[in-house]
Amino acid sequence: MPAKEQEFRLSRSRIIVVGTGVAGLACALELSERGLDVEVVERSPRLGEGSCSWMAGGMLAPWCERASTDATVLKLGEPSIAWWLRTFAGTVRTGSLVVAPARDVAELSRFAARTERFDWLDADGIARLEPDLAGRFRRALFFADEAHLDPRRALPTLADLLKSRGVPIHFGVDVPRGGIVVDCRGLAARDVLPDLRGVRGEMVVVRSRDISLSRPVRLLHPRIPLYIVPRGEGVFMIGATMIESEVRGGASVRSIVELLNAAYTLHPAFGEAEILEIGVDLRPAFPDNLPAVRRVAGAFYVNGLFRHGFLLAPAMAKRAAEAVCASLMETSDADLRQRRSA
């Protein structure tokens, strides 16, 4: 089929993306950039409500994540940094710092053995990188190529970008009608994807004027590794918990105490921080903890991003867009052959 005719047929195809989490918005953007007629529907009344993307840390840390995940996460996640830098001006590429208390310093070597693209720092190197941590740790790993962002600024930016491209977003819509569906509902898609499970995560957002960090810092601990992500203006997101439980409920006292104790270990100033928010949500995961694009009954399902939503969404959105386009071209070619034989 001539290229112009192919483009015309693609542009005439209506695609419905379900969900306004990071996966849904990224899919809608990738589909729109390929010239498809796209619209987005969301059952919640507003952006972010009920979405685990709203509770995310926003770390773009493929090499740090490689220390505890399959190599696929690194392969899919590495290109996402460039995607976010191109798409969201608030993406900050200052790297990631990994530290450990003196009693757990062996954890650093174990972490390093499972990953790559880092530099070892001594106490002076840590102080140069993060002055407020001076004298607190003897050794650290620095992943200079990693980045981070604030999900609560990134999601509205993606939504605005879609609107500028003429892609409508409809809130309060539960069931799409017509068109080809790209389902990005997360755990809600378990009605079609029964092997999905929810992995509970808990986080705390605090404000402290007494400490400043320029990049995400991970504190290694044999039982509860912690990450702290700076959000600007003295605000920090503290997270770590990964509980194999599908109970939504409120945050447990134990988890929050552990998070705050670990933050205090990083720097005592967090002991005087103001707690702004405590959040809980369930991250959708497949049994292998890896994401997938599946086609079921004619619809495309993008799911299983686990705790790597912002890191893996660009790659999965690209895969989904390519799968949709390939399906449309197969249909177009079949229609053309049928007409020619008639």
C-alpha positions as CSV (number, residue, x, y, z in Angstrom):
1,M,0.0,0.0,0.0
2,P,1.4,3.5,-0.9
3,A,2.7,5.4,2.1
4,K,0.2,8.2,1.7
5,E,-2.7,5.8,1.7
6,Q,-1.4,4.1,4.7
7,E,-1.1,7.4,6.6
8,F,-4.6,8.3,5.6
9,R,-6.0,5.0,6.9
10,L,-4.2,5.4,10.1
11,S,-5.4,8.9,10.6
12,R,-9.0,7.8,10.1
13,S,-8.7,5.2,12.9
14,R,-10.2,6.1,16.3
15,I,-8.2,5.0,19.3
16,I,-9.6,5.1,22.9
17,V,-7.0,5.1,25.7
18,V,-8.5,4.1,29.0
19,G,-6.8,5.6,32.1
20,T,-4.9,8.8,32.9
21,G,-2.1,7.4,34.9
22,V,1.4,7.7,33.5
23,A,1.0,4.7,31.2
24,G,-2.3,6.0,29.7
25,L,-1.0,9.5,29.1
26,A,2.2,8.2,27.6
27,C,0.3,5.8,25.3
28,A,-2.0,8.6,24.1
29,L,1.0,10.8,23.3
30,E,2.8,8.1,21.4
31,L,-0.3,7.2,19.4
32,S,-1.1,10.9,18.7
33,E,2.5,11.4,17.4
34,R,1.9,8.6,14.9
35,G,-1.0,10.5,13.4
36,L,-3.8,8.5,15.0
37,D,-7.1,9.9,16.1
38,V,-6.9,9.5,19.9
39,E,-9.0,10.3,22.9
40,V,-8.6,9.4,26.5
41,V,-11.3,8.4,29.0
42,E,-10.9,8.2,32.8
43,R,-13.4,6.9,35.3
44,S,-12.2,9.3,38.1
45,P,-13.5,12.8,38.1
46,R,-10.1,14.4,37.9
47,L,-6.5,13.8,37.0
48,G,-4.6,11.7,39.6
49,E,-7.5,10.7,41.7
50,G,-7.3,6.9,42.4
51,S,-4.1,6.6,40.4
52,C,-1.0,5.0,41.8
53,S,1.0,7.3,39.5
54,W,0.0,10.1,41.8
55,M,1.8,8.4,44.7
56,A,4.9,7.5,42.8
57,G,8.5,8.6,43.6
58,G,9.2,9.6,40.1
59,M,12.8,8.2,40.0
60,L,14.2,7.5,36.6
61,A,16.9,5.2,38.0
62,P,17.4,2.2,35.7
63,W,20.8,1.3,37.0
64,C,19.8,1.5,40.6
65,E,16.8,-0.6,39.9
66,R,18.9,-3.2,38.1
67,A,20.4,-4.1,41.5
68,S,17.1,-5.8,42.5
69,T,15.3,-6.4,39.2
70,D,15.5,-8.2,35.9
71,A,17.8,-6.8,33.2
72,T,14.7,-6.0,31.2
73,V,14.0,-3.1,33.5
74,L,17.3,-1.5,32.6
75,K,16.9,-2.2,28.9
76,L,13.4,-0.6,28.8
77,G,14.1,2.1,31.3
78,E,17.4,3.6,30.1
79,P,15.8,5.3,27.0
80,S,13.0,6.8,29.1
81,I,15.4,9.4,30.6
82,A,15.8,11.0,27.2
83,W,12.0,10.7,26.6
84,W,11.2,12.6,29.8
85,L,13.9,15.2,29.2
86,R,12.3,15.9,25.8
87,T,8.7,15.8,27.1
88,F,8.7,17.3,30.5
89,A,10.9,20.3,31.3
90,G,10.8,19.6,35.0
91,T,12.9,16.4,34.6
92,V,16.0,16.8,36.7
93,R,19.2,14.9,35.7
94,T,21.5,15.2,38.7
95,G,22.0,11.4,39.3
96,S,21.2,9.2,42.3
97,L,23.2,8.7,45.4
98,V,23.3,5.4,47.3
99,V,24.6,5.4,50.9
100,A,24.6,3.0,53.9
101,P,25.1,3.4,57.6
102,A,28.5,2.2,58.9
103,R,27.1,-1.0,60.2
104,D,25.5,-1.8,56.8
105,V,28.4,-0.7,54.6
106,A,28.7,-4.2,53.1
107,E,25.3,-3.6,51.5
108,L,27.0,-1.1,49.2
109,S,29.3,-3.7,47.8
110,R,26.4,-6.2,47.3
111,F,24.4,-3.4,45.6
112,A,27.4,-2.5,43.3
113,A,27.9,-6.1,42.3
114,R,24.5,-6.3,40.8
115,T,24.5,-3.1,38.7
116,E,26.8,-0.8,36.6
117,R,27.4,2.8,35.5
118,F,28.4,4.2,39.0
119,D,31.3,5.8,40.7
120,W,32.5,5.1,44.2
121,L,32.7,8.1,46.5
122,D,34.5,8.6,49.7
123,A,33.4,10.9,52.5
124,D,34.8,14.0,50.8
125,G,33.1,13.1,47.5
126,I,29.8,12.7,49.3
127,A,30.2,16.1,51.0
128,R,31.0,17.8,47.7
129,L,27.9,16.2,46.1
130,E,25.5,16.7,49.0
131,P,26.9,19.2,51.6
132,D,24.2,18.5,54.1
133,L,25.3,14.8,54.3
134,A,28.9,15.8,55.1
135,G,30.5,13.6,57.8
136,R,27.5,11.2,57.9
137,F,28.7,8.4,55.6
138,R,32.1,7.1,54.7
139,R,31.3,5.6,51.2
140,A,28.6,5.9,48.6
141,L,27.7,5.0,45.0
142,F,26.9,7.8,42.6
143,F,24.9,7.0,39.5
144,A,25.5,10.2,37.5
145,D,23.3,9.4,34.5
146,E,20.0,8.9,36.4
147,A,17.2,11.5,36.8
148,H,14.0,12.2,38.7
149,L,10.8,14.2,38.4
150,D,7.7,15.2,40.4
151,P,4.8,13.0,39.2
152,R,2.3,15.6,40.3
153,R,3.8,18.1,37.9
154,A,4.6,15.6,35.1
155,L,1.1,14.2,34.8
156,P,-0.6,17.6,34.3
157,T,2.1,18.5,31.8
158,L,1.4,15.4,29.7
159,A,-2.3,16.1,29.9
160,D,-1.8,19.7,28.7
161,L,0.5,18.4,25.9
162,L,-2.2,16.1,24.7
163,K,-4.8,18.8,24.7
164,S,-2.5,21.0,22.7
165,R,-2.4,18.2,20.1
166,G,-6.2,18.0,20.0
167,V,-6.5,14.9,22.1
168,P,-9.5,15.2,24.4
169,I,-9.6,13.7,27.9
170,H,-13.0,12.8,29.3
171,F,-13.3,12.3,33.0
172,G,-16.1,10.4,34.8
173,V,-16.3,8.0,31.9
174,D,-16.1,4.3,32.9
175,V,-16.7,2.3,29.7
176,P,-15.4,3.5,26.3
177,R,-17.6,3.1,23.2
178,G,-16.4,2.4,19.7
179,G,-12.9,2.6,18.4
180,I,-9.8,0.5,19.2
181,V,-9.2,0.3,23.0
182,V,-5.8,0.7,24.6
183,D,-6.5,-0.3,28.3
184,C,-4.2,1.3,30.9
185,R,-6.3,0.8,34.0
186,G,-3.7,-0.8,36.1
187,L,-5.1,-3.2,38.7
188,A,-8.7,-2.5,37.6
189,A,-7.9,-4.5,34.5
190,R,-7.8,-7.7,36.5
191,D,-11.3,-8.4,35.2
192,V,-9.5,-9.3,31.9
193,L,-6.0,-10.0,33.2
194,P,-6.5,-12.4,36.1
195,D,-2.8,-12.9,36.7
196,L,-2.3,-9.3,37.8
197,R,-1.7,-8.8,41.5
198,G,-1.5,-5.7,43.7
199,V,1.7,-4.8,45.6
200,R,1.1,-2.4,48.4
201,G,3.3,0.7,48.7
202,E,3.4,3.3,51.5
203,M,5.0,6.7,51.4
204,V,5.3,9.9,53.4
205,V,5.7,13.4,52.2
206,V,7.5,15.8,54.6
207,R,8.7,19.4,54.6
208,S,12.0,20.4,56.2
209,R,13.8,23.7,55.9
210,D,16.9,22.3,57.7
211,I,18.2,20.0,55.0
212,S,18.7,20.3,51.3
213,L,19.2,17.5,48.8
214,S,19.9,17.9,45.1
215,R,19.1,14.4,44.0
216,P,17.3,11.2,45.2
217,V,19.2,9.4,47.9
218,R,18.8,5.7,48.7
219,L,19.7,4.4,52.1
220,L,20.6,0.7,52.1
221,H,19.4,-1.5,54.9
222,P,19.1,-5.3,55.0
223,R,15.4,-5.1,55.9
224,I,14.0,-1.7,54.7
225,P,15.9,0.1,52.0
226,L,14.7,3.7,51.8
227,Y,14.6,6.4,49.1
228,I,14.2,10.1,49.6
229,V,13.3,12.2,46.6
230,P,13.5,16.0,46.7
231,R,10.5,17.8,45.4
232,G,11.7,21.4,45.9
233,E,10.9,24.1,48.4
234,G,12.0,21.8,51.3
235,V,9.5,19.0,50.3
236,F,10.7,15.4,50.2
237,M,8.9,12.2,49.3
238,I,10.0,9.2,51.5
239,G,9.2,5.7,50.3
240,A,10.4,2.2,50.6
241,T,7.7,-0.3,51.5
242,M,6.8,-3.1,49.1
243,I,4.3,-5.3,50.8
244,E,2.8,-8.4,49.1
245,S,-0.7,-7.4,50.1
246,E,-3.8,-6.2,48.3
247,V,-5.4,-4.5,51.3
248,R,-5.8,-0.8,50.5
249,G,-6.7,0.6,53.9
250,G,-4.6,3.2,55.7
251,A,-0.9,3.1,56.2
252,S,0.4,0.8,59.0
253,V,2.0,2.3,62.0
254,R,5.0,0.0,61.6
255,S,5.7,1.0,58.0
256,I,5.5,4.7,58.7
257,V,7.7,4.4,61.8
258,E,10.2,2.5,59.8
259,L,10.2,5.1,57.0
260,L,10.6,8.0,59.4
261,N,13.3,6.2,61.4
262,A,15.2,5.5,58.2
263,A,14.9,9.1,57.2
264,Y,16.2,10.2,60.6
265,T,19.2,7.8,60.1
266,L,19.9,9.6,56.8
267,H,19.9,13.0,58.6
268,P,18.5,13.9,62.1
269,A,16.9,17.1,60.6
270,F,14.1,14.8,59.4
271,G,13.2,14.3,63.0
272,E,11.8,17.8,63.1
273,A,10.2,17.7,59.6
274,E,6.5,18.5,59.1
275,I,4.5,15.6,57.8
276,L,2.4,16.8,54.9
277,E,0.9,13.5,53.6
278,I,0.8,9.8,54.2
279,G,-0.2,7.7,51.2
280,V,-1.0,4.1,50.3
281,D,-1.7,2.5,47.0
282,L,-1.4,-0.8,45.1
283,R,1.0,-1.2,42.2
284,P,-0.1,-3.7,39.4
285,A,2.3,-6.5,38.8
286,F,2.4,-9.7,36.8
287,P,4.0,-12.8,38.3
288,D,7.4,-12.0,36.8
289,N,7.2,-8.4,37.9
290,L,7.8,-7.3,34.3
291,P,5.4,-5.1,32.2
292,A,3.6,-6.3,29.1
293,V,1.5,-5.2,26.2
294,R,-1.2,-7.9,25.6
295,R,-3.9,-8.2,23.1
296,V,-7.2,-9.7,24.4
297,A,-10.4,-9.8,22.4
298,G,-9.2,-7.0,20.1
299,A,-8.2,-4.6,22.8
300,F,-4.6,-3.8,23.8
301,Y,-3.6,-3.9,27.5
302,V,-0.6,-2.1,28.8
303,N,0.0,-3.2,32.4
304,G,2.2,-4.7,35.0
305,L,4.5,-1.7,35.4
306,F,4.9,-2.6,39.1
307,R,6.9,0.1,40.9
308,H,8.6,1.3,37.7
309,G,5.7,3.3,36.3
310,F,7.5,6.5,35.2
311,L,10.6,4.6,34.3
312,L,9.0,2.1,32.0
313,A,5.9,4.0,30.7
314,P,7.7,5.6,27.7
315,A,9.0,2.2,26.5
316,M,5.7,0.4,27.0
317,A,3.8,3.3,25.3
318,K,6.0,3.0,22.3
319,R,5.4,-0.8,22.2
320,A,1.7,-0.3,22.4
321,A,1.7,2.3,19.7
322,E,3.7,0.1,17.4
323,A,1.3,-2.9,18.1
324,V,-1.7,-0.7,17.4
325,C,-0.3,0.6,14.1
326,A,0.8,-2.9,13.0
327,S,-2.7,-4.2,13.7
328,L,-4.3,-1.3,11.7
329,M,-2.0,-1.9,8.8
330,E,-2.8,-5.6,8.7
331,T,-6.5,-4.8,8.7
332,S,-6.0,-2.2,5.9
333,D,-3.9,-4.6,3.8
334,A,-6.5,-7.4,4.3
335,D,-9.3,-5.0,3.2
336,L,-7.3,-3.9,0.2
337,R,-6.7,-7.5,-0.9
338,Q,-10.3,-8.3,-0.5
339,R,-11.4,-5.4,-2.6
340,R,-8.9,-6.3,-5.3
341,S,-10.2,-9.8,-5.5
342,A,-13.8,-8.8,-5.6
